[in-house]
Amino acid sequence: MNCLRTAASAASQRFPLQPRLHPLSACVVACLVASGSLLMAGSPSGQVVSWGSRVLPYVRSGTVFTNVAAGFDHSLALKNDGTVVAWGNNGDQQAAVPAGLSNVVAIAAGAGGFSLALKSDGTVVGWGNGDQGQITIPASATNVMAIAAGEFYNLALTTNGNVVAWGYDLYGQSALAGLSNVVAIAAGSHHSLALKADGTVVAWGAGTPKTSSFPYYGQNLVPAGLNNVTAISAGANHSMALRQDGTVIAWGCNYDGQTNVPAGLNGVVAIAAGGNEETGHSLALKGNGTVVAWGNNDYGQTNVPAGLSNVVAIAAGSYYNLALTSDGSIVAWGDDGADQAMAPSKLNNVTAMSAAWGHNLGLKGNGSVVLWEYNYQINLPAGLDNVITVAAGANYDLALKSDGSVFAWGDDFYGQTDVPAGLSNVVAIAAGNLHSLALRNDGTVTAWGAGVTNGGPFPHFGQSLVPAGLSNVVAIAAGETHSLALKNDGTVIGWGNNSFTQTNVPTGLGNVMAIAAGSFHNLALLSNSTVVAWGSNYFGQASVPAGLTNVIAIAAAASHSLALKNDGTVVGWGDNTFGQTNAPSGLSNVVAIAARDGRSMVITVDLRIASIERLGSDAVLRFRGFAGRQYAVEFSPDLAPGSWVDLPCGGFGGTGLDATITDTNAVTGAENRFYRVRESQTP
């Protein structure tokens, strides 16, 4: 049996440097079928991870969650190993889970941008916004068995049935005395609830006198005779109680019908109250695992996803909800303006991405496009398919289709979505703030949108005026109001706004392999795997870290920059206001990067064979390996135990780029052949 082995190198590739293969998990076996010409290796499985002002954490496939919590625009989930995952808005570091936090048994998300975790030893940890003392845990909060987070205050229930409160207290929501025999607690925006062992409810804080004006809606006026209560929940300005007979009672603000419990609702086993200020919505989990919702529906938060079942826990945020199912997975719906309703690992099977102000785009392995984060000017066109790459502008988007055509949608005030008639044979696209670029297969560039004149007024800086005679272009990039082109001789051309010298390409710059444009600065990746930067450096975004080497991809945002190294790790520099240059600890196996205002994004993958193609009697396998690791390819004729054999010449070291293994005798003697790849040190 013979085999051939090749690996792409940065020195030999100029244009396709941005990693875009579709790596698949090592547990998926690729199969060579003798009767076919194209061999399938399974579904692509890259997962989007982001950090900075918005967080999307890495969650390994098969992760089991045991509880969820929803805040105003950030979410928490408790894993079965006692660790916490957070996502959504991170403006106050509320989604930045403290390093080493473990042994957690309960979680709570505060609407005021903070988070709480209860540990198995009865202590509480808080992080995020602490301007009202809400993350400063009082010494009396020991032997805690339950926690609740309000807007800017907290409650803790101790094992002796007492309640500890701290934080904001303008409405008396954290002031209590003499309360005992408590078995459950709940915190709203400015009011608190306690369930006593005898099945009665106590309420305090905002709500009286009831005037129907903020925040006095009677949410602290427990209905007379309410008893046999087994659970409580507090929304922004309304309250809920679950009775032993499975019925629900609600009171307080009812502007959106949030206290109008649906007639005949019974068999309820859990409740959750959400909302913000005068808005509100309510959830009820039934014993059969289904969810009922009512109240405000401005963001679809009461439109329970069709087919949602086997739910075991629920949480209601400001305008969105979370549901935990019996298999330990999470379903989310409603407002997703800060990624708070982007359930962990929901953004998987992604092969490329692009980020811009107010929204993000992802290309999935089947050629479809996903959009996340709210932007009122952009709605993903129905039926968009056969896409091979995407580009996100300020309030518009571009998609390059497999037939070489370009599709555009969104804001068109400056003609940025008016794709020129007859534009074809396009191989790359780029979207600036308000202008668009397309690279054709003949090496020429087409531009449209803002910048059709030079010298103003804003936003016309000539960024759409392609220099006469520009040819032999292999890559393009669009900044806020300037444009870049990389030529096949390794030189760079810039045009458009030059207020920060962003179009003054450094003298002598050559051997460039890839380019990236931020708002007013640029990056160039050289053939020796180092990075050069120029333009605005107000936040240090053009100050490349000393000694940075082994780079295979680059990305630039408004005020920070990223580099992907061949070992699958990421380096960031520049503005770090939201932690956007601090890659999460342990982040690895990264194959693509993107940067935007205040945040960084990557695609990370499991080790998988990306594709297999039969060429005659040969099988050509492709996958991504990372520098510093050794890999081995194995084959089996029938998947039988003990039948796996190392493919000769199938072992090699990763480079961070795409590797190709060719089995030159794949078909002979076997109708089918199965392959898998593993790190060679793995048993």
C-alpha positions as CSV (number, residue, x, y, z in Angstrom):
1,M,0.0,0.0,0.0
2,N,1.3,3.5,-0.9
3,C,0.4,6.9,0.3
4,L,1.4,10.5,-0.3
5,R,1.5,13.3,2.2
6,T,1.4,17.1,1.6
7,A,0.8,20.1,3.7
8,A,0.0,23.7,2.7
9,S,2.6,26.2,3.7
10,A,2.2,30.0,4.2
11,A,5.1,30.5,1.8
12,S,3.4,28.7,-1.1
13,Q,-0.1,30.2,-0.7
14,R,-0.9,33.9,-1.2
15,F,-4.6,34.2,-1.4
16,P,-6.4,31.3,0.4
17,L,-4.6,32.0,3.7
18,Q,-7.7,32.4,5.8
19,P,-8.5,28.9,7.1
20,R,-11.9,27.8,5.8
21,L,-11.9,24.1,5.7
22,H,-14.7,22.2,7.5
23,P,-12.9,20.2,10.2
24,L,-15.0,17.4,11.7
25,S,-14.9,15.6,15.1
26,A,-12.5,12.7,15.6
27,C,-15.4,10.5,16.6
28,V,-16.8,10.7,13.1
29,V,-15.4,8.2,10.7
30,A,-15.0,9.1,7.0
31,C,-15.9,6.4,4.5
32,L,-14.6,5.7,1.0
33,V,-17.3,4.1,-1.2
34,A,-15.9,2.4,-4.2
35,S,-18.8,3.2,-6.5
36,G,-18.7,6.9,-5.8
37,S,-16.5,9.7,-7.0
38,L,-17.1,12.2,-4.2
39,L,-16.7,10.9,-0.7
40,M,-18.5,12.5,2.3
41,A,-16.8,12.9,5.6
42,G,-19.7,14.1,7.7
43,S,-21.1,17.6,8.6
44,P,-18.8,20.6,9.2
45,S,-18.6,21.4,12.8
46,G,-16.8,24.7,13.6
47,Q,-18.1,26.5,16.6
48,V,-18.1,30.3,17.0
49,V,-16.6,31.6,20.1
50,S,-16.4,35.4,21.0
51,W,-15.1,37.5,23.8
52,G,-15.0,41.2,24.7
53,S,-18.2,43.2,25.0
54,R,-20.2,40.2,23.9
55,V,-19.4,36.6,24.9
56,L,-20.2,33.3,23.2
57,P,-18.3,30.6,25.1
58,Y,-16.8,27.4,23.7
59,V,-18.9,24.5,24.7
60,R,-17.8,21.0,23.8
61,S,-20.3,18.9,22.0
62,G,-22.2,16.7,24.4
63,T,-21.9,19.1,27.4
64,V,-24.6,18.5,29.9
65,F,-26.2,21.5,31.7
66,T,-28.1,21.2,35.0
67,N,-29.6,24.7,35.4
68,V,-30.0,28.1,33.7
69,A,-30.4,31.8,34.7
70,A,-31.4,34.8,32.7
71,G,-30.6,38.4,33.4
72,F,-31.4,41.6,31.4
73,D,-29.1,40.7,28.5
74,H,-26.8,38.0,29.7
75,S,-27.3,34.4,30.6
76,L,-25.7,31.8,32.8
77,A,-25.7,28.0,32.7
78,L,-24.5,25.5,35.2
79,K,-22.6,22.4,33.9
80,N,-22.9,19.0,35.5
81,D,-19.2,19.3,36.6
82,G,-20.0,22.3,38.8
83,T,-18.6,24.9,36.5
84,V,-20.4,27.9,35.0
85,V,-20.8,29.1,31.4
86,A,-21.9,32.7,30.6
87,W,-22.8,34.5,27.4
88,G,-24.4,37.7,26.2
89,N,-23.6,41.3,27.1
90,N,-20.2,41.6,28.9
91,G,-20.1,45.4,29.2
92,D,-19.7,45.1,33.0
93,Q,-17.8,41.8,32.8
94,Q,-20.9,40.0,33.9
95,A,-20.2,37.2,31.4
96,A,-16.5,36.9,32.5
97,V,-16.7,33.9,34.8
98,P,-14.0,34.1,37.4
99,A,-11.1,31.8,36.5
100,G,-11.1,28.6,38.5
101,L,-14.7,28.9,39.7
102,S,-15.9,25.4,40.5
103,N,-18.1,23.3,42.8
104,V,-21.1,25.6,41.9
105,V,-24.6,24.3,42.8
106,A,-26.7,27.3,41.9
107,I,-26.6,30.5,39.7
108,A,-28.4,33.8,39.4
109,A,-28.1,36.6,36.8
110,G,-28.8,40.2,37.9
111,A,-30.6,42.5,35.6
112,G,-28.1,45.3,36.5
113,G,-25.2,43.5,34.8
114,F,-23.8,41.1,37.4
115,S,-23.8,37.4,38.2
116,L,-23.9,35.2,41.3
117,A,-22.8,31.6,41.9
118,L,-23.5,29.5,45.0
119,K,-20.8,27.0,45.8
120,S,-21.2,23.6,47.5
121,D,-19.6,24.9,50.7
122,G,-22.4,27.5,51.1
123,T,-20.4,30.5,50.0
124,V,-21.4,33.0,47.3
125,V,-19.2,34.5,44.5
126,G,-20.2,37.6,42.6
127,W,-18.8,39.3,39.5
128,G,-19.8,42.0,37.0
129,N,-21.3,45.4,37.9
130,G,-20.8,46.2,41.6
131,D,-21.7,49.9,41.8
132,Q,-24.4,49.2,44.4
133,G,-22.3,46.8,46.4
134,Q,-24.2,43.9,44.9
135,I,-21.1,41.7,44.2
136,T,-19.6,42.5,47.6
137,I,-20.8,39.4,49.5
138,P,-21.6,40.2,53.2
139,A,-19.9,38.2,55.9
140,S,-23.3,37.0,57.1
141,A,-23.8,35.1,53.8
142,T,-22.6,31.8,54.9
143,N,-24.2,28.3,54.9
144,V,-26.2,29.6,52.0
145,M,-28.6,27.1,50.3
146,A,-30.2,29.4,47.6
147,I,-29.5,32.8,45.9
148,A,-31.6,35.3,44.0
149,A,-30.4,38.3,42.0
150,G,-32.5,41.5,41.6
151,E,-31.7,44.5,39.4
152,F,-29.0,45.9,41.7
153,Y,-29.4,43.8,44.9
154,N,-29.3,40.2,46.1
155,L,-30.9,37.7,48.4
156,A,-29.4,34.6,50.0
157,L,-31.3,31.9,51.9
158,T,-29.3,30.2,54.7
159,T,-29.7,26.7,55.9
160,N,-31.4,27.9,59.1
161,G,-34.2,29.4,57.1
162,N,-33.1,33.0,57.4
163,V,-32.6,35.5,54.5
164,V,-29.6,37.8,53.9
165,A,-29.9,40.8,51.6
166,W,-27.5,43.3,50.3
167,G,-27.1,46.0,47.5
168,Y,-29.4,48.7,46.3
169,D,-32.2,49.5,48.9
170,L,-34.0,52.6,47.7
171,Y,-37.3,50.8,47.9
172,G,-36.6,48.7,50.9
173,Q,-36.0,45.6,48.8
174,S,-33.0,44.5,50.7
175,A,-34.3,45.6,54.1
176,L,-35.9,42.9,56.2
177,A,-36.1,41.9,59.8
178,G,-37.5,38.9,61.7
179,L,-38.1,36.7,58.7
180,S,-37.6,33.0,59.4
181,N,-38.6,29.5,58.3
182,V,-38.0,30.5,54.7
183,V,-37.6,27.8,52.1
184,A,-37.4,29.8,48.9
185,I,-36.6,33.4,47.7
186,A,-37.1,35.5,44.6
187,A,-35.9,39.0,43.7
188,G,-37.5,41.3,41.2
189,S,-36.2,44.7,40.0
190,H,-37.1,46.4,43.3
191,H,-39.2,44.0,45.3
192,S,-38.5,40.7,47.0
193,L,-40.5,37.5,47.8
194,A,-40.0,34.8,50.4
195,L,-41.8,31.4,50.6
196,K,-42.2,30.1,54.1
197,A,-42.3,26.5,55.2
198,D,-46.1,26.8,55.9
199,G,-46.8,27.6,52.2
200,T,-47.4,31.3,52.7
201,V,-45.6,34.1,50.9
202,V,-44.0,37.3,52.3
203,A,-43.2,40.3,50.1
204,W,-41.4,43.6,50.6
205,G,-39.8,46.4,48.7
206,A,-41.4,48.4,45.8
207,G,-45.1,48.0,45.1
208,T,-47.0,50.1,47.6
209,P,-48.8,52.3,47.6
210,K,-50.3,50.9,44.4
211,T,-50.5,53.8,42.0
212,S,-50.0,52.1,38.6
213,S,-46.9,54.2,38.0
214,F,-43.3,53.0,38.3
215,P,-42.5,51.2,40.4
216,Y,-45.7,51.0,42.4
217,Y,-47.8,48.3,40.9
218,G,-48.8,46.3,43.9
219,Q,-46.2,43.6,43.2
220,N,-45.5,43.4,47.0
221,L,-49.2,43.0,47.9
222,V,-49.6,39.3,48.3
223,P,-53.2,38.2,47.5
224,A,-55.2,37.6,50.6
225,G,-55.5,34.0,51.5
226,L,-52.7,32.8,49.3
227,N,-51.5,29.5,50.7
228,N,-50.2,26.0,49.8
229,V,-47.5,27.7,47.7
230,T,-44.6,25.5,46.5
231,A,-42.6,28.0,44.4
232,I,-42.3,31.7,43.7
233,S,-40.9,34.0,41.1
234,A,-40.4,37.7,40.8
235,G,-40.4,39.6,37.5
236,A,-39.3,43.2,37.0
237,N,-42.6,44.5,38.5
238,H,-44.9,41.5,38.9
239,S,-44.9,38.4,41.1
240,M,-45.9,34.7,40.6
241,A,-46.7,31.9,43.0
242,L,-47.2,28.2,42.1
243,R,-49.6,26.3,44.3
244,Q,-49.5,22.7,45.4
245,D,-52.4,21.9,43.1
246,G,-50.4,22.9,40.0
247,T,-52.2,26.2,39.5
248,V,-50.6,29.7,39.2
249,I,-51.4,33.0,40.9
250,A,-49.9,36.3,39.6
251,W,-50.1,39.9,40.8
252,G,-48.5,43.3,40.3
253,C,-47.9,45.2,37.0
254,N,-50.2,44.0,34.3
255,Y,-49.6,46.4,31.4
256,D,-48.8,43.5,29.1
257,G,-51.2,40.9,30.6
258,Q,-48.3,39.3,32.4
259,T,-50.5,38.6,35.5
260,N,-53.4,37.2,33.4
261,V,-52.8,33.6,33.9
262,P,-54.3,31.6,31.0
263,A,-57.6,30.1,31.9
264,G,-57.5,26.4,32.8
265,L,-53.7,26.4,33.2
266,N,-52.8,23.5,35.5
267,G,-50.3,20.7,36.0
268,V,-47.6,23.3,36.4
269,V,-44.4,22.3,38.1
270,A,-42.2,25.5,37.7
271,I,-42.7,29.2,37.0
272,A,-40.6,32.1,35.9
273,A,-41.3,35.8,35.7
274,G,-39.5,38.1,33.3
275,G,-39.6,41.7,32.0
276,N,-38.2,45.1,32.4
277,E,-39.6,48.2,34.0
278,E,-43.3,48.3,32.9
279,T,-43.1,45.4,30.5
280,G,-43.4,41.8,31.7
281,H,-44.0,38.2,30.6
282,S,-44.5,35.0,32.4
283,L,-43.6,31.3,31.9
284,A,-45.0,28.1,33.3
285,L,-43.4,24.6,32.9
286,K,-46.0,21.8,32.9
287,G,-45.4,18.3,34.2
288,N,-45.4,17.0,30.7
289,G,-42.3,19.0,29.9
290,T,-44.0,21.7,27.8
291,V,-43.9,25.4,28.4
292,V,-46.7,28.0,28.4
293,A,-45.9,31.7,28.0
294,W,-48.0,34.9,28.2
295,G,-47.5,38.7,28.5
296,N,-45.3,41.0,26.5
297,N,-44.2,39.7,23.2
298,D,-42.3,42.5,21.6
299,Y,-39.3,40.2,20.9
300,G,-41.2,36.9,20.5
301,Q,-40.5,36.0,24.1
302,T,-43.9,34.4,24.5
303,N,-43.7,32.5,21.2
304,V,-42.6,29.2,22.6
305,P,-40.5,27.3,20.0
306,A,-42.6,24.8,18.1
307,G,-42.0,21.3,19.4
308,L,-40.2,22.3,22.5
309,S,-40.6,19.4,25.0
310,N,-38.9,17.5,27.7
311,V,-38.1,20.7,29.5
312,V,-37.0,20.4,33.1
313,A,-36.1,24.0,34.0
314,I,-37.0,27.5,32.8
315,A,-35.6,31.0,33.2
316,A,-37.1,34.3,32.1
317,G,-35.0,37.4,31.3
318,S,-35.9,40.9,30.3
319,Y,-37.3,40.0,26.9
320,Y,-36.1,36.5,26.3
321,N,-36.2,33.0,27.9
322,L,-34.1,29.9,28.5
323,A,-35.3,26.3,28.8
324,L,-33.2,23.4,29.9
325,T,-34.2,20.0,28.4
326,S,-33.9,16.5,30.0
327,D,-30.8,15.8,27.9
328,G,-29.0,18.7,29.4
329,S,-29.2,21.0,26.4
330,I,-30.5,24.6,26.3
331,V,-33.1,26.2,24.1
332,A,-33.4,30.0,24.0
333,W,-35.8,32.4,22.3
334,G,-36.8,36.1,22.3
335,D,-34.5,39.2,22.2
336,D,-31.0,38.3,21.1
337,G,-29.6,41.9,20.7
338,A,-26.6,41.0,22.9
339,D,-26.3,37.3,22.0
340,Q,-28.1,36.5,25.3
341,A,-30.5,34.1,23.5
342,M,-27.7,32.5,21.6
343,A,-27.8,29.1,23.4
344,P,-24.3,27.6,23.9
345,S,-23.0,25.8,20.9
346,K,-25.9,27.0,18.8
347,L,-23.5,28.6,16.4
348,N,-21.8,25.4,15.2
349,N,-21.2,23.9,11.7
350,V,-19.8,27.4,10.8
351,T,-17.1,27.6,8.2
352,A,-16.6,31.3,7.8
353,M,-17.8,34.5,9.5
354,S,-17.8,38.3,9.2
355,A,-18.5,40.9,11.8
356,A,-19.5,44.5,11.6
357,W,-21.2,47.2,13.7
358,G,-24.4,45.8,15.2
359,H,-24.4,42.3,13.7
360,N,-22.5,39.2,12.6
361,L,-22.7,36.8,9.7
362,G,-21.8,33.1,9.6
363,L,-21.5,30.8,6.7
364,K,-22.6,27.2,7.4
365,G,-21.2,24.1,5.8
366,N,-24.3,23.6,3.7
367,G,-23.9,27.0,2.0
368,S,-26.6,28.8,4.0
369,V,-26.0,32.0,6.0
370,V,-26.9,32.7,9.7
371,L,-27.2,36.2,11.2
372,W,-27.0,37.0,14.9
373,E,-27.2,40.0,17.1
374,Y,-30.0,42.5,16.6
375,N,-29.8,45.1,13.8
376,Y,-33.2,46.5,12.7
377,Q,-31.9,47.4,9.2
378,I,-30.9,43.9,8.3
379,N,-33.1,40.9,7.7
380,L,-31.6,37.8,6.3
381,P,-33.0,37.1,2.8
382,A,-35.1,34.0,2.5
383,G,-33.7,31.2,0.3
384,L,-30.1,32.5,0.3
385,D,-28.0,29.4,-0.4
386,N,-24.9,28.2,-2.3
387,V,-22.9,30.9,-0.6
388,I,-19.1,30.4,-0.3
389,T,-18.2,33.5,1.7
390,V,-19.8,36.5,3.4
391,A,-18.9,40.1,4.3
392,A,-20.7,42.3,6.8
393,G,-20.8,46.1,6.5
394,A,-22.1,48.7,8.9
395,N,-25.8,48.1,8.2
396,Y,-25.7,45.8,5.2
397,D,-24.2,42.6,4.0
398,L,-22.7,40.8,1.0
399,A,-22.7,37.2,0.0
400,L,-20.6,35.5,-2.7
401,K,-22.3,32.6,-4.3
402,S,-20.7,29.5,-5.8
403,D,-21.5,30.8,-9.4
404,G,-19.4,33.9,-8.9
405,S,-22.3,36.3,-8.4
406,V,-22.7,38.7,-5.5
407,F,-25.9,39.1,-3.5
408,A,-26.4,42.2,-1.2
409,W,-29.0,43.3,1.3
410,G,-29.6,45.9,4.0
411,D,-29.1,49.7,4.1
412,D,-28.6,51.1,0.6
413,F,-28.5,54.8,1.3
414,Y,-25.2,55.2,-0.4
415,G,-25.8,52.4,-3.0
416,Q,-23.6,50.0,-1.1
417,T,-26.0,47.1,-1.9
418,D,-26.5,48.1,-5.5
419,V,-24.4,45.3,-7.0
420,P,-23.2,46.5,-10.5
421,A,-25.2,44.9,-13.3
422,G,-23.2,42.2,-15.0
423,L,-20.7,41.7,-12.2
424,S,-19.6,38.0,-12.5
425,N,-16.7,35.7,-11.9
426,V,-16.2,37.1,-8.5
427,V,-13.8,35.2,-6.2
428,A,-13.7,37.5,-3.1
429,I,-15.7,40.3,-1.5
430,A,-15.2,42.9,1.2
431,A,-17.6,45.3,2.9
432,G,-16.5,48.6,4.4
433,N,-18.6,51.0,6.5
434,L,-20.7,52.1,3.5
435,H,-18.8,50.8,0.4
436,S,-18.3,47.4,-1.2
437,L,-15.5,45.7,-3.1
438,A,-15.4,42.6,-5.3
439,L,-12.4,40.8,-6.7
440,R,-12.9,39.1,-10.1
441,N,-11.0,36.0,-11.3
442,D,-9.1,38.2,-13.8
443,G,-7.4,40.1,-10.9
444,T,-9.4,43.3,-11.3
445,V,-11.4,45.0,-8.6
446,T,-15.0,46.5,-8.7
447,A,-16.2,48.9,-6.1
448,W,-19.6,50.6,-5.4
449,G,-21.3,52.6,-2.6
450,A,-20.0,55.5,-0.7
451,G,-16.8,57.2,-2.0
452,V,-17.7,57.7,-5.6
453,T,-16.2,61.1,-5.2
454,N,-13.0,62.2,-3.5
455,G,-12.5,64.8,-0.8
456,G,-15.9,64.7,0.9
457,P,-18.4,65.5,2.0
458,F,-18.6,62.6,4.4
459,P,-18.6,59.7,3.6
460,H,-17.1,60.3,0.2
461,F,-13.3,59.9,0.4
462,G,-12.7,58.1,-2.9
463,Q,-12.9,54.6,-1.4
464,S,-14.9,53.4,-4.3
465,L,-12.6,54.9,-6.9
466,V,-10.5,51.9,-7.9
467,P,-7.1,53.2,-9.0
468,A,-6.8,53.1,-12.8
469,G,-5.0,50.1,-14.2
470,L,-5.1,48.2,-10.9
471,S,-4.6,44.5,-11.9
472,N,-3.1,41.2,-10.7
473,V,-5.0,41.5,-7.4
474,V,-5.3,38.4,-5.3
475,A,-7.0,39.8,-2.1
476,I,-9.0,42.8,-1.0
477,A,-9.9,44.5,2.2
478,A,-12.3,47.4,3.1
479,G,-11.8,49.7,6.1
480,E,-14.3,52.3,7.3
481,T,-13.6,54.7,4.5
482,H,-10.6,53.3,2.7
483,S,-9.7,50.2,0.6
484,L,-6.8,47.9,0.1
485,A,-5.7,45.5,-2.6
486,L,-3.0,42.8,-2.4
487,K,-1.2,42.1,-5.7
488,N,0.3,38.8,-6.8
489,D,3.8,40.2,-6.4
490,G,3.2,40.7,-2.7
491,T,2.8,44.4,-2.7
492,V,-0.2,46.4,-1.4
493,I,-2.2,49.3,-2.9
494,G,-4.4,51.6,-0.8
495,W,-6.9,54.3,-1.6
496,G,-9.6,56.4,0.0
497,N,-9.5,58.3,3.3
498,N,-6.0,58.9,4.4
499,S,-6.7,60.9,7.6
500,F,-4.6,58.5,9.7
501,T,-2.1,57.6,6.9
502,Q,-4.0,54.3,6.4
503,T,-3.5,54.4,2.7
504,N,0.2,55.2,3.0
505,V,1.5,51.7,2.5
506,P,4.9,51.5,4.3
507,T,7.8,52.0,1.9
508,G,9.3,48.7,0.8
509,L,6.5,46.6,2.1
510,G,6.5,43.3,0.1
511,N,6.2,39.6,0.4
512,V,2.7,40.1,1.8
513,M,0.5,37.1,1.9
514,A,-2.7,38.5,3.4
515,I,-4.3,41.9,4.4
516,A,-6.8,43.2,6.8
517,A,-8.4,46.6,7.2
518,G,-9.7,48.1,10.5
519,S,-11.6,51.4,10.7
520,F,-8.4,53.5,10.2
521,H,-5.5,51.0,10.4
522,N,-4.3,48.0,8.4
523,L,-2.5,44.8,8.9
524,A,-0.3,42.8,6.5
525,L,0.8,39.2,7.0
526,L,4.2,38.6,5.5
527,S,5.6,35.3,4.0
528,N,7.8,34.9,7.0
529,S,4.6,34.7,9.2
530,T,5.2,38.0,10.8
531,V,2.8,41.0,10.8
532,V,3.2,44.7,9.8
533,A,0.7,47.4,10.8
534,W,0.2,51.0,9.9
535,G,-2.4,53.8,10.2
536,S,-4.2,54.9,13.4
537,N,-2.5,53.7,16.6
538,Y,-4.5,55.6,19.2
539,F,-5.3,52.4,21.1
540,G,-2.1,50.6,20.2
541,Q,-3.9,48.7,17.4
542,A,-1.0,49.2,15.0
543,S,1.6,48.3,17.6
544,V,2.3,44.6,16.7
545,P,3.5,42.7,19.8
546,A,7.3,42.2,19.8
547,G,8.3,38.7,18.7
548,L,5.0,37.8,17.2
549,T,5.7,35.0,14.7
550,N,4.1,31.9,13.2
551,V,1.0,33.8,12.2
552,I,-1.3,32.4,9.5
553,A,-4.2,34.8,9.6
554,I,-5.0,38.3,10.7
555,A,-8.1,40.4,11.5
556,A,-8.6,44.1,12.3
557,A,-11.4,46.0,14.1
558,A,-12.0,49.7,14.9
559,S,-9.4,49.8,17.6
560,H,-7.9,46.3,18.1
561,S,-6.2,43.6,16.1
562,L,-6.0,39.8,16.1
563,A,-3.5,37.3,14.8
564,L,-4.0,33.5,14.5
565,K,-0.9,31.4,15.0
566,N,-0.2,28.1,13.5
567,D,-0.7,26.3,16.8
568,G,-4.3,27.3,16.7
569,T,-4.0,30.0,19.4
570,V,-4.9,33.7,19.1
571,V,-3.0,36.9,20.0
572,G,-4.7,40.3,20.4
573,W,-3.5,43.8,20.9
574,G,-4.9,47.4,21.0
575,D,-8.0,48.6,22.9
576,N,-8.9,46.2,25.7
577,T,-11.7,48.1,27.3
578,F,-14.0,45.0,27.3
579,G,-11.2,42.4,27.4
580,Q,-11.4,41.9,23.6
581,T,-7.7,41.3,23.3
582,N,-7.6,38.7,26.1
583,A,-8.3,35.4,24.4
584,P,-10.1,33.0,26.8
585,S,-7.8,30.7,28.7
586,G,-7.4,27.4,27.0
587,L,-8.8,28.5,23.7
588,S,-7.2,26.3,21.0
589,N,-7.9,24.6,17.6
590,V,-8.9,28.0,16.1
591,V,-9.2,28.0,12.3
592,A,-10.6,31.4,11.6
593,I,-10.7,34.9,13.3
594,A,-12.8,38.1,13.0
595,A,-12.8,41.3,14.9
596,R,-15.3,44.1,15.4
597,D,-16.1,46.9,17.8
598,G,-15.2,45.8,21.3
599,R,-15.1,42.1,20.6
600,S,-13.2,39.3,19.0
601,M,-14.6,36.1,17.4
602,V,-13.1,32.8,16.3
603,I,-14.1,29.5,14.8
604,T,-12.8,26.6,16.8
605,V,-13.0,22.9,15.8
606,D,-12.6,19.4,17.0
607,L,-10.1,17.2,15.2
608,R,-11.8,15.8,12.1
609,I,-11.2,14.8,8.6
610,A,-12.5,17.7,6.5
611,S,-13.2,15.9,3.2
612,I,-12.4,12.8,1.1
613,E,-12.3,12.6,-2.6
614,R,-11.7,9.5,-4.8
615,L,-9.4,10.1,-7.7
616,G,-9.2,6.8,-9.6
617,S,-8.1,4.2,-7.0
618,D,-6.7,6.9,-4.7
619,A,-8.4,8.4,-1.7
620,V,-7.5,12.0,-0.9
621,L,-8.1,13.0,2.7
622,R,-7.8,16.6,3.9
623,F,-7.9,18.0,7.4
624,R,-6.5,20.7,9.6
625,G,-3.6,20.0,12.0
626,F,-1.9,22.5,14.4
627,A,1.7,23.2,15.0
628,G,3.4,21.4,17.8
629,R,1.1,18.3,17.5
630,Q,1.6,15.0,15.8
631,Y,-1.2,13.2,13.9
632,A,-1.9,9.8,12.5
633,V,-4.5,8.6,9.9
634,E,-5.9,5.1,10.4
635,F,-8.1,3.0,8.1
636,S,-10.4,0.0,8.6
637,P,-12.2,-2.1,6.0
638,D,-15.3,-2.7,8.1
639,L,-15.2,-0.8,11.5
640,A,-14.8,-4.1,13.3
641,P,-13.1,-3.9,16.7
642,G,-9.4,-4.2,16.4
643,S,-9.4,-3.6,12.6
644,W,-8.0,-0.1,12.7
645,V,-4.5,0.1,11.1
646,D,-2.2,3.1,10.7
647,L,-2.1,4.3,7.1
648,P,1.6,4.2,5.9
649,C,2.9,7.7,5.6
650,G,-0.2,8.9,7.4
651,G,1.6,10.3,10.4
652,F,2.9,13.9,10.4
653,G,3.3,17.1,12.4
654,G,0.7,19.8,12.1
655,T,1.4,23.2,10.5
656,G,-1.7,25.2,11.3
657,L,-2.7,24.9,7.6
658,D,-4.4,22.2,5.6
659,A,-2.9,18.8,5.3
660,T,-3.5,16.3,2.5
661,I,-3.0,12.5,2.8
662,T,-3.4,10.4,-0.3
663,D,-4.0,6.7,0.0
664,T,-2.8,5.5,-3.4
665,N,-4.3,2.0,-3.2
666,A,-7.6,2.7,-1.5
667,V,-10.0,0.8,-3.6
668,T,-8.1,-2.4,-4.4
669,G,-9.4,-5.3,-2.4
670,A,-12.1,-3.4,-0.6
671,E,-15.5,-2.0,-1.6
672,N,-15.5,0.4,1.3
673,R,-12.7,1.8,3.4
674,F,-13.1,3.8,6.6
675,Y,-10.7,6.5,7.9
676,R,-10.1,8.4,11.0
677,V,-7.5,10.8,12.3
678,R,-6.1,11.2,15.8
679,E,-3.3,12.9,17.6
680,S,-0.6,10.2,17.4
681,Q,0.1,10.3,21.2
682,T,-3.5,9.4,21.8
683,P,-3.9,5.6,22.6
